[in-house]
Amino acid sequence: MTYKMKQVCEQTGLTEKAVRLYVQKRLVQPVVEEGLHKNSITFTEKDIEELKQIAILRDADFSIAEIAELKENPEKVY
């Protein structure tokens, strides 16, 4: 099953601005289809779970850079 931005925001509690930032920073990598006037972003269940984890880490005062580092090097999690 796939989800659009509004559904993702409802399920994660994140704002559209936050989700777009996390996509831009490549913390999540949904399917982005470039359109003539605007891009269409389609999310999977995995993307939603990753966004929920990011939200938890951000609430715990992790920076975007720290989250990116954890995603790249999960063995650093104690």
SVG drawing of the C-alpha trace seen along z (x, -y; Angstrom):
<svg xmlns="http://www.w3.org/2000/svg" viewBox="-4 -24 33 27">
<polyline fill="none" stroke="black" stroke-width="0.4" points="0.0,0.0 1.2,-3.5 0.4,-6.8 0.3,-10.5 1.5,-13.4 -1.7,-14.2 -2.0,-10.5 1.6,-10.5 1.2,-13.6 -1.9,-12.2 -0.2,-8.9 3.1,-10.4 2.0,-13.6 4.6,-15.5 3.9,-18.6 4.2,-18.6 7.2,-21.0 9.0,-18.6 8.3,-15.6 9.6,-17.5 12.7,-18.5 13.4,-14.8 12.9,-13.8 15.2,-16.6 17.9,-15.5 17.4,-11.9 16.4,-10.6 13.6,-8.9 13.5,-8.0 10.0,-7.8 9.2,-7.6 9.2,-11.2 7.7,-11.7 8.5,-14.9 5.6,-16.7 5.2,-19.7 4.0,-22.0 4.9,-20.1 6.3,-16.8 4.2,-13.9 5.6,-12.0 4.4,-8.5 5.3,-6.9 5.4,-3.2 4.7,-1.6 8.5,-1.5 8.8,-5.2 6.0,-5.9 7.8,-3.8 11.1,-5.6 9.3,-9.0 7.8,-7.9 11.3,-6.9 12.7,-10.2 9.9,-12.0 10.9,-10.2 14.6,-11.0 13.8,-14.7 11.6,-14.8 14.7,-13.5 16.7,-16.5 18.7,-14.6 19.8,-16.8 19.1,-16.0 22.8,-15.4 22.9,-13.0 19.9,-11.1 21.6,-10.8 24.7,-9.5 22.6,-6.8 21.0,-5.8 24.3,-5.4 26.0,-3.7 23.4,-1.8 26.2,0.1 26.9,-3.1 23.6,-2.8 24.5,-1.5"/>
</svg>
